Amino acid sequence: ELTMNGGRCSCLRTTDKIVFGPNQLKTIEILPASASCENVEIIVNLKSGRQICLDPNASQIRNIFQQLINSPLETSN
Amino acid sequence: ELTMNGGRCSCLRTTDKIVFGPNQLKTIEILPASASCENVEIIVNLKSGRQICLDPNASQIRNIFQQLINSPLETSN
């Protein structure tokens, strides 16, 4: 998923599907578009250590952000 | 701004004001509400190394997220 070899962008591939549950979520990182990478990149860090790149243009992903930021304590873990 | 001493939440204080320019922005981290911290936390990492916690409930902050994800540099790669 991620390229750590100094490639310009961090994400090789992105997905527009949420393939993890809220309890698996550790952090989400947003890397704004920059000189080194023209895409906004959204990197999900899971508790398992796995990293997933989300497609910021996918409507489902944008909706998730709304829910995430508006979420009262929904997680039951 | 941040507590790294194992306190429950990462953010001691949050701000609802954007006090940095887009080019100062390195990454934004979203920490979902969890058992250890009941707040959604939004941590801005600036290129200067400084970290700022944003208030996820502030409408201005939510708007920023919309703009960030819809940022003009939308290339169709």
Backbone of each chain as nested JSON, in Angstrom:
{
  "chains": [
    {"id": "A", "residues": [
      {"number": 1, "name": "GLU", "atoms": {"N": [0.844, -1.202, 0.0], "CA": [0.0, 0.0, 0.0], "C": [0.876, 1.247, 0.0]}},
      {"number": 2, "name": "LEU", "atoms": {"N": [1.835, 1.297, 0.893], "CA": [2.587, 2.548, 1.017], "C": [3.981, 2.373, 0.435]}},
      {"number": 3, "name": "THR", "atoms": {"N": [4.467, 3.451, -0.077], "CA": [5.839, 3.389, -0.555], "C": [6.704, 4.205, 0.388]}},
      {"number": 4, "name": "MET", "atoms": {"N": [7.69, 3.6, 0.981], "CA": [8.516, 4.344, 1.932], "C": [9.909, 4.549, 1.329]}},
      {"number": 5, "name": "ASN", "atoms": {"N": [9.983, 4.399, 0.009], "CA": [11.35, 4.455, -0.538], "C": [11.616, 5.828, -1.138]}},
      {"number": 6, "name": "GLY", "atoms": {"N": [11.003, 6.879, -0.526], "CA": [11.298, 8.233, -1.002], "C": [10.517, 8.562, -2.254]}},
      {"number": 7, "name": "GLY", "atoms": {"N": [9.568, 7.64, -2.628], "CA": [8.73, 7.954, -3.778], "C": [7.96, 9.225, -3.477]}},
      {"number": 8, "name": "ARG", "atoms": {"N": [7.402, 9.869, -4.482], "CA": [6.838, 11.197, -4.218], "C": [5.63, 11.084, -3.307]}},
      {"number": 9, "name": "CYS", "atoms": {"N": [4.666, 10.207, -3.672], "CA": [3.471, 10.101, -2.836], "C": [3.638, 8.912, -1.89]}},
      {"number": 10, "name": "SER", "atoms": {"N": [2.869, 8.936, -0.814], "CA": [2.973, 7.834, 0.151], "C": [2.124, 6.644, -0.271]}},
      {"number": 11, "name": "CYS", "atoms": {"N": [1.071, 6.918, -0.989], "CA": [0.123, 5.843, -1.319], "C": [0.314, 5.343, -2.746]}},
      {"number": 12, "name": "LEU", "atoms": {"N": [0.573, 4.052, -2.871], "CA": [0.657, 3.438, -4.207], "C": [-0.746, 3.225, -4.754]}},
      {"number": 13, "name": "ARG", "atoms": {"N": [-1.595, 2.733, -3.881], "CA": [-2.98, 2.44, -4.276], "C": [-3.912, 3.037, -3.225]}},
      {"number": 14, "name": "THR", "atoms": {"N": [-5.1, 3.36, -3.629], "CA": [-6.092, 3.788, -2.643], "C": [-7.332, 2.922, -2.815]}},
      {"number": 15, "name": "THR", "atoms": {"N": [-8.117, 2.89, -1.776], "CA": [-9.38, 2.16, -1.875], "C": [-10.513, 3.107, -1.523]}},
      {"number": 16, "name": "ASP", "atoms": {"N": [-11.675, 2.87, -2.113], "CA": [-12.811, 3.707, -1.724], "C": [-13.766, 2.898, -0.846]}},
      {"number": 17, "name": "LYS", "atoms": {"N": [-13.273, 1.752, -0.418], "CA": [-14.115, 0.896, 0.428], "C": [-13.539, 0.873, 1.842]}},
      {"number": 18, "name": "ILE", "atoms": {"N": [-14.425, 0.913, 2.821], "CA": [-13.976, 0.815, 4.211], "C": [-13.946, -0.673, 4.564]}},
      {"number": 19, "name": "VAL", "atoms": {"N": [-12.726, -1.172, 4.705], "CA": [-12.6, -2.621, 4.9], "C": [-12.141, -2.93, 6.322]}},
      {"number": 20, "name": "PHE", "atoms": {"N": [-12.471, -2.034, 7.228], "CA": [-12.077, -2.268, 8.633], "C": [-13.187, -1.703, 9.52]}},
      {"number": 21, "name": "GLY", "atoms": {"N": [-13.263, -2.196, 10.739], "CA": [-14.276, -1.714, 11.672], "C": [-13.729, -0.571, 12.507]}},
      {"number": 22, "name": "PRO", "atoms": {"N": [-14.614, 0.251, 13.096], "CA": [-14.149, 1.381, 13.891], "C": [-13.232, 0.952, 15.026]}},
      {"number": 23, "name": "ASN", "atoms": {"N": [-13.435, -0.272, 15.518], "CA": [-12.604, -0.7, 16.655], "C": [-11.184, -1.021, 16.226]}},
      {"number": 24, "name": "GLN", "atoms": {"N": [-11.005, -1.239, 14.905], "CA": [-9.653, -1.579, 14.428], "C": [-8.832, -0.316, 14.167]}},
      {"number": 25, "name": "LEU", "atoms": {"N": [-9.519, 0.811, 14.225], "CA": [-8.902, 2.07, 13.804], "C": [-7.996, 2.647, 14.901]}},
      {"number": 26, "name": "LYS", "atoms": {"N": [-6.781, 2.952, 14.526], "CA": [-5.891, 3.582, 15.509], "C": [-5.854, 5.089, 15.242]}},
      {"number": 27, "name": "THR", "atoms": {"N": [-5.337, 5.471, 14.077], "CA": [-5.346, 6.891, 13.716], "C": [-5.597, 7.014, 12.209]}},
      {"number": 28, "name": "ILE", "atoms": {"N": [-5.987, 8.196, 11.801], "CA": [-6.083, 8.522, 10.384], "C": [-5.172, 9.719, 10.147]}},
      {"number": 29, "name": "GLU", "atoms": {"N": [-4.363, 9.627, 9.122], "CA": [-3.486, 10.74, 8.803], "C": [-3.904, 11.331, 7.466]}},
      {"number": 30, "name": "ILE", "atoms": {"N": [-3.967, 12.658, 7.44], "CA": [-4.262, 13.329, 6.174], "C": [-3.007, 14.076, 5.761]}},
      {"number": 31, "name": "LEU", "atoms": {"N": [-2.528, 13.751, 4.583], "CA": [-1.379, 14.482, 4.055], "C": [-1.906, 15.393, 2.954]}},
      {"number": 32, "name": "PRO", "atoms": {"N": [-1.823, 16.711, 3.182], "CA": [-2.339, 17.619, 2.163], "C": [-1.5, 17.548, 0.887]}},
      {"number": 33, "name": "ALA", "atoms": {"N": [-2.12, 17.957, -0.211], "CA": [-1.378, 18.028, -1.462], "C": [-0.176, 18.938, -1.243]}},
      {"number": 34, "name": "SER", "atoms": {"N": [0.942, 18.572, -1.85], "CA": [2.148, 19.388, -1.637], "C": [3.008, 19.327, -2.882]}},
      {"number": 35, "name": "ALA", "atoms": {"N": [4.151, 19.981, -2.808], "CA": [5.061, 19.987, -3.96], "C": [5.536, 18.557, -4.251]}},
      {"number": 36, "name": "SER", "atoms": {"N": [5.665, 17.768, -3.211], "CA": [6.22, 16.428, -3.456], "C": [5.138, 15.437, -3.872]}},
      {"number": 37, "name": "CYS", "atoms": {"N": [3.878, 15.742, -3.534], "CA": [2.804, 14.829, -3.956], "C": [1.544, 15.649, -4.186]}},
      {"number": 38, "name": "GLU", "atoms": {"N": [1.032, 15.57, -5.408], "CA": [-0.069, 16.49, -5.761], "C": [-1.428, 15.989, -5.264]}},
      {"number": 39, "name": "ASN", "atoms": {"N": [-1.43, 14.783, -4.695], "CA": [-2.709, 14.27, -4.199], "C": [-2.843, 14.522, -2.708]}},
      {"number": 40, "name": "VAL", "atoms": {"N": [-4.072, 14.744, -2.268], "CA": [-4.35, 14.651, -0.841], "C": [-4.301, 13.153, -0.534]}},
      {"number": 41, "name": "GLU", "atoms": {"N": [-3.612, 12.781, 0.515], "CA": [-3.535, 11.359, 0.844], "C": [-4.124, 11.137, 2.239]}},
      {"number": 42, "name": "ILE", "atoms": {"N": [-4.901, 10.07, 2.339], "CA": [-5.535, 9.713, 3.615], "C": [-5.051, 8.314, 3.986]}},
      {"number": 43, "name": "ILE", "atoms": {"N": [-4.284, 8.26, 5.041], "CA": [-3.686, 6.985, 5.45], "C": [-4.328, 6.538, 6.764]}},
      {"number": 44, "name": "VAL", "atoms": {"N": [-4.923, 5.369, 6.718], "CA": [-5.538, 4.798, 7.929], "C": [-4.524, 3.874, 8.586]}},
      {"number": 45, "name": "ASN", "atoms": {"N": [-4.255, 4.115, 9.841], "CA": [-3.366, 3.228, 10.609], "C": [-4.245, 2.361, 11.497]}},
      {"number": 46, "name": "LEU", "atoms": {"N": [-4.17, 1.069, 11.276], "CA": [-4.986, 0.154, 12.075], "C": [-4.194, -0.325, 13.298]}},
      {"number": 47, "name": "LYS", "atoms": {"N": [-4.921, -0.776, 14.294], "CA": [-4.26, -1.252, 15.521], "C": [-3.359, -2.437, 15.199]}},
      {"number": 48, "name": "SER", "atoms": {"N": [-3.704, -3.161, 14.115], "CA": [-2.898, -4.332, 13.743], "C": [-1.537, -3.9, 13.186]}},
      {"number": 49, "name": "GLY", "atoms": {"N": [-1.424, -2.624, 12.901], "CA": [-0.163, -2.151, 12.306], "C": [-0.31, -1.957, 10.801]}},
      {"number": 50, "name": "ARG", "atoms": {"N": [-1.386, -2.502, 10.268], "CA": [-1.62, -2.374, 8.833], "C": [-1.967, -0.934, 8.463]}},
      {"number": 51, "name": "GLN", "atoms": {"N": [-1.604, -0.527, 7.267], "CA": [-1.922, 0.821, 6.794], "C": [-2.718, 0.711, 5.503]}},
      {"number": 52, "name": "ILE", "atoms": {"N": [-3.752, 1.533, 5.394], "CA": [-4.614, 1.509, 4.21], "C": [-4.774, 2.952, 3.71]}},
      {"number": 53, "name": "CYS", "atoms": {"N": [-4.635, 3.129, 2.408], "CA": [-4.832, 4.459, 1.836], "C": [-6.256, 4.585, 1.303]}},
      {"number": 54, "name": "LEU", "atoms": {"N": [-6.947, 5.608, 1.707], "CA": [-8.32, 5.827, 1.252], "C": [-8.332, 6.855, 0.133]}},
      {"number": 55, "name": "ASP", "atoms": {"N": [-9.277, 6.711, -0.762], "CA": [-9.416, 7.644, -1.877], "C": [-10.217, 8.856, -1.408]}},
      {"number": 56, "name": "PRO", "atoms": {"N": [-9.577, 10.023, -1.321], "CA": [-10.273, 11.197, -0.792], "C": [-11.419, 11.662, -1.691]}},
      {"number": 57, "name": "ASN", "atoms": {"N": [-11.422, 11.194, -2.947], "CA": [-12.477, 11.638, -3.871], "C": [-13.724, 10.775, -3.772]}},
      {"number": 58, "name": "ALA", "atoms": {"N": [-13.611, 9.642, -3.085], "CA": [-14.77, 8.735, -3.008], "C": [-15.78, 9.297, -2.012]}},
      {"number": 59, "name": "SER", "atoms": {"N": [-17.028, 9.375, -2.451], "CA": [-18.051, 10.019, -1.598], "C": [-18.201, 9.268, -0.276]}},
      {"number": 60, "name": "GLN", "atoms": {"N": [-18.087, 7.926, -0.346], "CA": [-18.247, 7.172, 0.908], "C": [-17.187, 7.596, 1.922]}},
      {"number": 61, "name": "ILE", "atoms": {"N": [-15.987, 7.869, 1.422], "CA": [-14.898, 8.252, 2.332], "C": [-15.217, 9.616, 2.962]}},
      {"number": 62, "name": "ARG", "atoms": {"N": [-15.737, 10.514, 2.151], "CA": [-16.062, 11.84, 2.704], "C": [-17.144, 11.72, 3.767]}},
      {"number": 63, "name": "ASN", "atoms": {"N": [-18.124, 10.855, 3.529], "CA": [-19.186, 10.698, 4.527], "C": [-18.634, 10.164, 5.838]}},
      {"number": 64, "name": "ILE", "atoms": {"N": [-17.69, 9.243, 5.697], "CA": [-17.086, 8.661, 6.897], "C": [-16.459, 9.771, 7.744]}},
      {"number": 65, "name": "PHE", "atoms": {"N": [-15.817, 10.723, 7.046], "CA": [-15.158, 11.798, 7.8], "C": [-16.187, 12.582, 8.591]}},
      {"number": 66, "name": "GLN", "atoms": {"N": [-17.325, 12.839, 7.965], "CA": [-18.372, 13.584, 8.677], "C": [-18.777, 12.822, 9.926]}},
      {"number": 67, "name": "GLN", "atoms": {"N": [-19.035, 11.518, 9.743], "CA": [-19.479, 10.715, 10.895], "C": [-18.404, 10.679, 11.97]}},
      {"number": 68, "name": "LEU", "atoms": {"N": [-17.158, 10.518, 11.507], "CA": [-16.056, 10.374, 12.47], "C": [-15.964, 11.615, 13.341]}},
      {"number": 69, "name": "ILE", "atoms": {"N": [-16.078, 12.774, 12.692], "CA": [-15.878, 14.013, 13.446], "C": [-17.116, 14.302, 14.29]}},
      {"number": 70, "name": "ASN", "atoms": {"N": [-18.283, 13.847, 13.826], "CA": [-19.486, 14.133, 14.623], "C": [-19.766, 13.037, 15.626]}},
      {"number": 71, "name": "SER", "atoms": {"N": [-18.886, 11.986, 15.673], "CA": [-19.271, 10.8, 16.463], "C": [-19.223, 11.122, 17.953]}},
      {"number": 72, "name": "PRO", "atoms": {"N": [-20.369, 10.868, 18.637], "CA": [-20.287, 10.823, 20.102], "C": [-19.485, 9.563, 20.407]}},
      {"number": 73, "name": "LEU", "atoms": {"N": [-19.373, 9.128, 21.629], "CA": [-18.566, 7.937, 21.894], "C": [-19.307, 6.721, 21.347]}},
      {"number": 74, "name": "GLU", "atoms": {"N": [-19.097, 6.397, 20.073], "CA": [-19.836, 5.274, 19.475], "C": [-19.08, 3.982, 19.671]}},
      {"number": 75, "name": "THR", "atoms": {"N": [-17.769, 4.124, 19.845], "CA": [-17.019, 2.856, 19.874], "C": [-17.313, 2.186, 21.207]}},
      {"number": 76, "name": "SER", "atoms": {"N": [-17.481, 0.879, 21.133], "CA": [-17.827, 0.187, 22.397], "C": [-16.626, -0.605, 22.871]}},
      {"number": 77, "name": "ASN", "atoms": {"N": [-15.447, -0.363, 22.22], "CA": [-14.3, -1.23, 22.649], "C": [-13.711, -0.729, 23.946]}}
    ]},
    {"id": "B", "residues": [
      {"number": 1, "name": "GLU", "atoms": {"N": [0.538, 21.868, 24.477], "CA": [-0.679, 21.436, 23.762], "C": [-0.927, 19.952, 24.011]}},
      {"number": 2, "name": "LEU", "atoms": {"N": [0.102, 19.141, 23.86], "CA": [-0.152, 17.703, 23.932], "C": [0.419, 17.153, 25.233]}},
      {"number": 3, "name": "THR", "atoms": {"N": [-0.231, 16.119, 25.685], "CA": [0.326, 15.459, 26.856], "C": [0.885, 14.113, 26.421]}},
      {"number": 4, "name": "MET", "atoms": {"N": [2.156, 13.879, 26.669], "CA": [2.736, 12.609, 26.226], "C": [3.055, 11.752, 27.449]}},
      {"number": 5, "name": "ASN", "atoms": {"N": [2.432, 12.108, 28.572], "CA": [2.846, 11.363, 29.775], "C": [1.832, 10.274, 30.094]}},
      {"number": 6, "name": "GLY", "atoms": {"N": [1.219, 9.717, 29.008], "CA": [0.326, 8.602, 29.262], "C": [-1.018, 9.054, 29.78]}},
      {"number": 7, "name": "GLY", "atoms": {"N": [-1.217, 10.415, 29.704], "CA": [-2.547, 10.908, 30.101], "C": [-3.575, 10.293, 29.163]}},
      {"number": 8, "name": "ARG", "atoms": {"N": [-4.818, 10.326, 29.521], "CA": [-5.787, 9.564, 28.727], "C": [-5.901, 10.143, 27.329]}},
      {"number": 9, "name": "CYS", "atoms": {"N": [-6.136, 11.482, 27.208], "CA": [-6.273, 12.066, 25.88], "C": [-4.937, 12.698, 25.485]}},
      {"number": 10, "name": "SER", "atoms": {"N": [-4.755, 12.877, 24.166], "CA": [-3.502, 13.479, 23.701], "C": [-3.545, 14.994, 23.8]}},
      {"number": 11, "name": "CYS", "atoms": {"N": [-4.734, 15.556, 23.685], "CA": [-4.839, 17.017, 23.643], "C": [-5.25, 17.601, 24.989]}},
      {"number": 12, "name": "LEU", "atoms": {"N": [-4.427, 18.503, 25.49], "CA": [-4.786, 19.217, 26.722], "C": [-5.775, 20.321, 26.4]}},
      {"number": 13, "name": "ARG", "atoms": {"N": [-5.47, 21.023, 25.332], "CA": [-6.327, 22.133, 24.902], "C": [-6.612, 21.977, 23.417]}},
      {"number": 14, "name": "THR", "atoms": {"N": [-7.717, 22.503, 22.975], "CA": [-7.959, 22.534, 21.53], "C": [-8.26, 23.974, 21.134]}},
      {"number": 15, "name": "THR", "atoms": {"N": [-8.086, 24.235, 19.872], "CA": [-8.439, 25.558, 19.387], "C": [-9.436, 25.398, 18.252]}},
      {"number": 16, "name": "ASP", "atoms": {"N": [-10.298, 26.387, 18.092], "CA": [-11.231, 26.321, 16.964], "C": [-10.806, 27.322, 15.897]}},
      {"number": 17, "name": "LYS", "atoms": {"N": [-9.61, 27.834, 16.089], "CA": [-9.102, 28.814, 15.117], "C": [-7.942, 28.189, 14.338]}},
      {"number": 18, "name": "ILE", "atoms": {"N": [-7.936, 28.447, 13.046], "CA": [-6.826, 27.972, 12.225], "C": [-5.737, 29.046, 12.277]}},
      {"number": 19, "name": "VAL", "atoms": {"N": [-4.657, 28.729, 12.967], "CA": [-3.629, 29.743, 13.187], "C": [-2.369, 29.413, 12.391]}},
      {"number": 20, "name": "PHE", "atoms": {"N": [-2.559, 28.696, 11.295], "CA": [-1.397, 28.352, 10.465], "C": [-1.858, 28.373, 9.008]}},
      {"number": 21, "name": "GLY", "atoms": {"N": [-0.908, 28.528, 8.112], "CA": [-1.227, 28.557, 6.686], "C": [-1.123, 27.159, 6.106]}},
      {"number": 22, "name": "PRO", "atoms": {"N": [-1.791, 26.909, 4.977], "CA": [-1.775, 25.572, 4.386], "C": [-0.361, 25.07, 4.096]}},
      {"number": 23, "name": "ASN", "atoms": {"N": [0.544, 26.003, 3.771], "CA": [1.891, 25.515, 3.439], "C": [2.712, 25.198, 4.689]}},
      {"number": 24, "name": "GLN", "atoms": {"N": [2.169, 25.532, 5.867], "CA": [2.88, 25.144, 7.103], "C": [2.476, 23.744, 7.547]}},
      {"number": 25, "name": "LEU", "atoms": {"N": [1.479, 23.232, 6.861], "CA": [0.86, 21.982, 7.288], "C": [1.672, 20.777, 6.823]}},
      {"number": 26, "name": "LYS", "atoms": {"N": [1.985, 19.892, 7.766], "CA": [2.697, 18.677, 7.352], "C": [1.673, 17.547, 7.276]}},
      {"number": 27, "name": "THR", "atoms": {"N": [1.087, 17.182, 8.416], "CA": [0.028, 16.157, 8.391], "C": [-1.058, 16.519, 9.41]}},
      {"number": 28, "name": "ILE", "atoms": {"N": [-2.194, 15.9, 9.247], "CA": [-3.254, 16.01, 10.246], "C": [-3.568, 14.591, 10.705]}},
      {"number": 29, "name": "GLU", "atoms": {"N": [-3.627, 14.404, 11.99], "CA": [-3.961, 13.084, 12.531], "C": [-5.319, 13.158, 13.225]}},
      {"number": 30, "name": "ILE", "atoms": {"N": [-6.132, 12.161, 12.918], "CA": [-7.417, 12.079, 13.616], "C": [-7.377, 10.847, 14.505]}},
      {"number": 31, "name": "LEU", "atoms": {"N": [-7.587, 11.063, 15.773], "CA": [-7.649, 9.935, 16.71], "C": [-9.117, 9.766, 17.088]}},
      {"number": 32, "name": "PRO", "atoms": {"N": [-9.706, 8.638, 16.669], "CA": [-11.118, 8.442, 16.998], "C": [-11.319, 8.288, 18.509]}},
      {"number": 33, "name": "ALA", "atoms": {"N": [-12.555, 8.553, 18.937], "CA": [-12.885, 8.336, 20.355], "C": [-12.603, 6.879, 20.679]}},
      {"number": 34, "name": "SER", "atoms": {"N": [-12.106, 6.631, 21.858], "CA": [-11.771, 5.243, 22.229], "C": [-11.961, 5.087, 23.723]}},
      {"number": 35, "name": "ALA", "atoms": {"N": [-11.657, 3.897, 24.2], "CA": [-11.809, 3.641, 25.637], "C": [-10.865, 4.553, 26.427]}},
      {"number": 36, "name": "SER", "atoms": {"N": [-9.715, 4.866, 25.845], "CA": [-8.744, 5.64, 26.633], "C": [-9.025, 7.144, 26.547]}},
      {"number": 37, "name": "CYS", "atoms": {"N": [-9.734, 7.554, 25.482], "CA": [-10.042, 8.987, 25.389], "C": [-11.386, 9.132, 24.682]}},
      {"number": 38, "name": "GLU", "atoms": {"N": [-12.336, 9.749, 25.363], "CA": [-13.7, 9.752, 24.815], "C": [-13.9, 10.822, 23.74]}},
      {"number": 39, "name": "ASN", "atoms": {"N": [-12.861, 11.644, 23.537], "CA": [-13.004, 12.679, 22.51], "C": [-12.384, 12.225, 21.199]}},
      {"number": 40, "name": "VAL", "atoms": {"N": [-12.982, 12.669, 20.096], "CA": [-12.278, 12.593, 18.82], "C": [-11.201, 13.672, 18.916]}},
      {"number": 41, "name": "GLU", "atoms": {"N": [-9.977, 13.347, 18.567], "CA": [-8.918, 14.339, 18.646], "C": [-8.33, 14.562, 17.262]}},
      {"number": 42, "name": "ILE", "atoms": {"N": [-8.095, 15.835, 16.964], "CA": [-7.521, 16.205, 15.664], "C": [-6.214, 16.934, 15.94]}},
      {"number": 43, "name": "ILE", "atoms": {"N": [-5.132, 16.304, 15.562], "CA": [-3.813, 16.876, 15.85], "C": [-3.17, 17.311, 14.537]}},
      {"number": 44, "name": "VAL", "atoms": {"N": [-2.848, 18.592, 14.472], "CA": [-2.188, 19.14, 13.285], "C": [-0.688, 19.14, 13.541]}},
      {"number": 45, "name": "ASN", "atoms": {"N": [0.055, 18.51, 12.658], "CA": [1.518, 18.537, 12.761], "C": [2.042, 19.544, 11.734]}},
      {"number": 46, "name": "LEU", "atoms": {"N": [2.687, 20.559, 12.226], "CA": [3.216, 21.582, 11.323], "C": [4.647, 21.24, 10.919]}},
      {"number": 47, "name": "LYS", "atoms": {"N": [5.069, 21.799, 9.805], "CA": [6.437, 21.532, 9.316], "C": [7.462, 22.005, 10.332]}},
      {"number": 48, "name": "SER", "atoms": {"N": [7.051, 23.005, 11.161], "CA": [7.989, 23.534, 12.161], "C": [8.194, 22.531, 13.296]}},
      {"number": 49, "name": "GLY", "atoms": {"N": [7.355, 21.51, 13.306], "CA": [7.452, 20.529, 14.395], "C": [6.398, 20.791, 15.456]}},
      {"number": 50, "name": "ARG", "atoms": {"N": [5.796, 21.961, 15.353], "CA": [4.773, 22.295, 16.342], "C": [3.508, 21.453, 16.131]}},
      {"number": 51, "name": "GLN", "atoms": {"N": [2.803, 21.173, 17.205], "CA": [1.556, 20.402, 17.103], "C": [0.425, 21.233, 17.692]}},
      {"number": 52, "name": "ILE", "atoms": {"N": [-0.702, 21.208, 16.999], "CA": [-1.871, 21.979, 17.45], "C": [-3.087, 21.051, 17.454]}},
      {"number": 53, "name": "CYS", "atoms": {"N": [-3.852, 21.102, 18.527], "CA": [-5.071, 20.295, 18.599], "C": [-6.263, 21.14, 18.16]}},
      {"number": 54, "name": "LEU", "atoms": {"N": [-7.021, 20.647, 17.227], "CA": [-8.195, 21.378, 16.755], "C": [-9.444, 20.822, 17.426]}},
      {"number": 55, "name": "ASP", "atoms": {"N": [-10.412, 21.694, 17.611], "CA": [-11.678, 21.283, 18.217], "C": [-12.585, 20.698, 17.13]}},
      {"number": 56, "name": "PRO", "atoms": {"N": [-12.838, 19.378, 17.185], "CA": [-13.629, 18.759, 16.12], "C": [-15.072, 19.252, 16.084]}},
      {"number": 57, "name": "ASN", "atoms": {"N": [-15.502, 19.9, 17.16], "CA": [-16.896, 20.368, 17.195], "C": [-17.065, 21.748, 16.575]}},
      {"number": 58, "name": "ALA", "atoms": {"N": [-15.946, 22.424, 16.357], "CA": [-16.04, 23.788, 15.815], "C": [-16.378, 23.72, 14.325]}},
      {"number": 59, "name": "SER", "atoms": {"N": [-17.408, 24.473, 13.931], "CA": [-17.87, 24.377, 12.531], "C": [-16.751, 24.762, 11.566]}},
      {"number": 60, "name": "GLN", "atoms": {"N": [-15.954, 25.771, 11.971], "CA": [-14.885, 26.19, 11.041], "C": [-13.948, 25.023, 10.755]}},
      {"number": 61, "name": "ILE", "atoms": {"N": [-13.705, 24.224, 11.786], "CA": [-12.776, 23.1, 11.613], "C": [-13.395, 22.083, 10.642]}},
      {"number": 62, "name": "ARG", "atoms": {"N": [-14.677, 21.86, 10.802], "CA": [-15.321, 20.892, 9.902], "C": [-15.27, 21.375, 8.462]}},
      {"number": 63, "name": "ASN", "atoms": {"N": [-15.456, 22.671, 8.284], "CA": [-15.41, 23.211, 6.915], "C": [-14.024, 23.02, 6.308]}},
      {"number": 64, "name": "ILE", "atoms": {"N": [-13.025, 23.214, 7.147], "CA": [-11.646, 23.073, 6.669], "C": [-11.458, 21.657, 6.123]}},
      {"number": 65, "name": "PHE", "atoms": {"N": [-12.031, 20.699, 6.818], "CA": [-11.85, 19.314, 6.366], "C": [-12.443, 19.14, 4.982]}},
      {"number": 66, "name": "GLN", "atoms": {"N": [-13.628, 19.743, 4.792], "CA": [-14.263, 19.634, 3.472], "C": [-13.332, 20.21, 2.411]}},
      {"number": 67, "name": "GLN", "atoms": {"N": [-12.799, 21.409, 2.72], "CA": [-11.938, 22.06, 1.713], "C": [-10.681, 21.233, 1.477]}},
      {"number": 68, "name": "LEU", "atoms": {"N": [-10.14, 20.726, 2.574], "CA": [-8.879, 19.977, 2.456], "C": [-9.064, 18.779, 1.531]}},
      {"number": 69, "name": "ILE", "atoms": {"N": [-10.181, 18.083, 1.747], "CA": [-10.385, 16.849, 0.968], "C": [-10.779, 17.209, -0.459]}},
      {"number": 70, "name": "ASN", "atoms": {"N": [-11.44, 18.351, -0.619], "CA": [-11.827, 18.746, -1.987], "C": [-10.78, 19.684, -2.584]}},
      {"number": 71, "name": "SER", "atoms": {"N": [-9.533, 19.621, -2.058], "CA": [-8.559, 20.665, -2.43], "C": [-8.391, 20.729, -3.941]}},
      {"number": 72, "name": "PRO", "atoms": {"N": [-8.184, 21.94, -4.454], "CA": [-8.184, 22.176, -5.896], "C": [-7.207, 21.278, -6.638]}},
      {"number": 73, "name": "LEU", "atoms": {"N": [-6.119, 20.867, -6.009], "CA": [-5.127, 20.072, -6.757], "C": [-5.679, 18.684, -7.058]}},
      {"number": 74, "name": "GLU", "atoms": {"N": [-6.914, 18.616, -7.535], "CA": [-7.505, 17.281, -7.768], "C": [-7.107, 16.82, -9.151]}},
      {"number": 75, "name": "THR", "atoms": {"N": [-6.075, 16.064, -9.209], "CA": [-5.678, 15.57, -10.544], "C": [-6.393, 14.244, -10.748]}},
      {"number": 76, "name": "SER", "atoms": {"N": [-6.632, 13.915, -11.951], "CA": [-7.388, 12.659, -12.208], "C": [-6.376, 11.56, -12.503]}},
      {"number": 77, "name": "ASN", "atoms": {"N": [-5.432, 11.355, -11.592], "CA": [-4.372, 10.335, -11.921], "C": [-4.95, 8.93, -11.839]}}
    ]}
  ]
}
